[in-house]
Amino acid sequence: MLHGREDSVQLDVPSLGSLKDANSGCAQGRIIGYFVISAQNETVTSSDQLMRCDSRVEAKRYIVFNDVTRTFFEAWRFCASMGLRLATVSSLEESRLLEQAVDGSTGVTKGYTWWIGGTDLGREGTFVWISTNIPVGYKTGYSNFSPGQPDNTKKNEHCLEIGRFGKVLWNDMPCETKLRCICEDAN
Ligand SMILES: [Ca+2]
């Protein structure tokens, strides 16, 4: 996987000018990493700029979709089809932002539940954000499960929703359940 990433970088090495553009927009950390690899053949200054950018707080926007219900994997692909990704939540600050997005969304009704991007399908009890391949709580320890969750009811609950046991508290649910979903734009 890493090899593939490096290949893709070499196929599209950004010019110094485009690196500066990326820096001014403060692209998400994952992409900054790609640029740093390819920047090593350019100048040290571009690498330094990108590192400073990476240390900033990422701008993140949650987009709540209330019209159509989808399975977890349908929701995952739905977000990707718009250049977004299924929501990830890595801090209390982000969880508050998520709550604001839900409260401010159009057509929201009491009892609605939404997929976010966590799943433990790979290994029971170990949740990963499918959107970023980063383990839930990685480096932050942050999680926001409802008390008693995840409970893996009938040993068939492997995807994360919010809304069932409190507005932004997490619960594991069967992945084939059809729910509304929340995407994010972290660029
Ligand atoms: Ca559960």
Residues whose N, C-alpha, C, O or C-beta is under 5 A from the ligand:
A	BS01	CA	D151 N152 T153 E157 N171 D172 M173
